[in-house]
Amino acid sequence: MSSATKPPGKGLGQAMLVTSFALGLAALTFIFDGWLARESNPNANPRSFENESGVREVVLDRNRQGHYVAGGEVNGVPVTFLLDTGATDVAIPQTIAERAGLEPGYTGRAFTANGAVTVYGTEVSRLRIGNIELQDVRASITPSMAGDTILLGMSALQQVEFTQRGSTLTLRQYPEQ
């Protein structure tokens, strides 16, 4: 057999091998991306309950970094919250504020771990995390804030009761009397 001739089907076999390798690599990438997302935000769809008295509860699991991160909504726009009891207001990156239709109000200064930054006061009409819904929540649009995560500060958290036990945090909203 000369070096110019290949056995029948050898080219097809090599193509199938390369295709199988590429599909396997794509599948592993997809699985690993999902795992990373769950590790970063184990509460993309937070567990919610409502008891017979109308008390709404949302139970959050701590992520690998020790933070409570959860999916939610601001004015109907899906967002990711990072619960931050050290933040006075809900702090929203400008890109998310624009998508949620938030209007910048007064100009102010906020003092963060990275120093003083300019913020614009605003109000969130509707903020939702699980089955808990808050209305007319004071917030700050923070143009210098990078990323797509909102800091859920005390202007929202003061409207609910929260309890931490082990690696879970439970938020409770009581019906208005």
C-alpha positions in Angstrom: 0.0 0.0 0.0 1.4 3.4 -0.9 1.6 6.2 1.5 -0.9 8.2 -0.6 -3.7 5.8 -0.1 -5.6 5.5 3.2 -7.7 2.6 4.3 -11.4 3.1 3.6 -13.2 5.0 6.4 -10.0 6.2 8.2 -10.8 9.9 7.4 -14.4 9.4 8.7 -13.1 7.8 11.8 -10.8 10.7 12.6 -13.6 13.2 11.9 -15.8 11.3 14.3 -13.1 11.3 16.9 -12.5 15.0 16.7 -16.3 15.7 16.7 -16.7 13.5 19.8 -13.9 15.3 21.6 -15.4 18.7 20.8 -18.8 17.6 22.0 -17.4 16.2 25.2 -15.4 19.4 25.8 -18.6 21.5 25.2 -20.6 19.3 27.6 -18.0 19.6 30.3 -17.8 23.4 29.9 -21.6 23.6 30.2 -21.7 21.5 33.3 -18.8 23.4 34.9 -20.4 26.8 34.2 -23.6 25.6 35.9 -21.6 24.4 38.9 -19.8 27.7 39.2 -23.1 29.6 39.0 -24.6 27.5 41.7 -21.5 27.9 43.9 -21.6 31.7 43.5 -25.4 32.1 43.8 -27.1 29.0 45.4 -30.3 31.1 45.6 -31.0 32.0 42.0 -34.6 30.9 42.7 -34.9 31.3 46.5 -37.1 28.9 48.5 -40.2 30.7 49.6 -43.0 29.8 52.0 -46.2 31.4 53.3 -47.8 30.1 56.5 -51.5 30.1 57.4 -51.0 33.4 59.2 -49.8 35.1 56.0 -46.2 35.3 57.1 -43.9 35.0 54.1 -40.5 33.4 54.4 -37.5 33.2 52.1 -34.7 30.8 53.1 -31.2 31.6 51.7 -28.1 29.4 51.7 -24.7 31.0 52.2 -22.4 30.7 49.1 -18.8 29.4 49.2 -17.5 32.9 50.0 -19.8 33.2 53.0 -22.2 35.7 51.5 -26.0 35.5 51.0 -26.7 36.1 47.3 -30.1 35.7 45.8 -32.1 36.2 42.6 -34.9 38.7 42.6 -36.5 41.6 40.8 -36.4 45.4 40.8 -39.4 46.9 39.1 -40.0 43.6 37.3 -36.4 43.4 36.0 -34.5 40.2 37.1 -31.5 41.0 39.2 -29.0 39.4 41.6 -28.9 40.7 45.2 -26.0 40.6 47.6 -27.4 41.1 51.2 -25.3 43.7 52.9 -26.3 44.8 56.4 -23.5 47.3 56.3 -25.0 49.3 53.5 -27.5 52.0 54.5 -29.4 51.9 51.2 -30.0 49.5 48.4 -27.1 50.3 46.0 -27.8 49.8 42.3 -25.3 49.9 39.5 -26.3 52.5 36.8 -26.7 49.9 34.1 -29.3 48.0 36.1 -31.0 51.3 37.2 -31.5 52.2 33.6 -33.0 48.8 32.7 -35.3 49.1 35.7 -36.4 52.6 34.7 -35.1 54.3 37.9 -34.7 58.0 37.7 -31.7 59.6 39.4 -32.6 62.2 42.0 -30.5 64.2 44.4 -26.7 63.9 44.1 -24.9 62.7 47.2 -21.7 61.1 48.5 -21.5 57.6 49.9 -18.5 56.3 51.8 -17.6 52.8 50.7 -14.7 50.4 51.4 -13.1 51.9 48.2 -13.5 55.5 49.4 -16.1 58.2 48.7 -18.2 57.9 45.6 -21.0 60.0 44.0 -24.5 58.5 44.1 -27.9 59.6 43.0 -30.9 59.0 45.2 -33.9 57.1 43.8 -36.8 55.0 44.9 -37.6 51.5 43.8 -41.3 51.1 43.3 -41.2 47.3 43.7 -38.5 45.1 45.0 -39.0 41.3 45.1 -36.9 38.5 46.6 -38.7 35.1 46.5 -42.3 35.7 47.7 -41.4 38.8 49.7 -42.3 42.1 48.0 -41.3 45.5 49.2 -42.6 48.8 47.9 -41.2 52.3 47.7 -37.7 51.3 48.8 -35.0 54.1 49.2 -32.0 53.3 47.0 -28.9 54.9 45.5 -27.8 54.7 41.8 -24.1 54.2 42.0 -22.4 54.8 38.6 -19.0 53.7 39.9 -20.3 50.3 40.9 -19.2 47.7 38.5 -20.9 44.4 37.8 -24.5 43.3 37.8 -25.2 42.7 41.5 -27.3 45.0 43.7 -26.3 45.5 47.3 -29.5 44.9 49.3 -28.9 47.3 52.2 -30.8 48.2 55.3 -33.4 50.5 53.5 -34.9 47.2 52.3 -33.8 44.8 55.1 -35.2 46.9 57.9 -38.7 46.1 56.4 -38.3 42.4 57.1 -37.1 40.2 60.0 -34.0 38.2 59.3 -32.5 35.3 61.3 -29.2 33.5 60.6 -28.7 29.9 61.8 -25.7 28.0 60.6 -25.3 28.6 56.9 -28.9 29.7 56.2 -30.6 33.1 56.5 -34.3 33.3 56.8 -36.2 36.5 55.8 -39.7 37.0 57.1 -42.3 39.5 56.0 -45.3 39.8 58.3 -48.7 40.9 56.9 -49.6 44.5 57.5 -52.0 44.9 60.4 
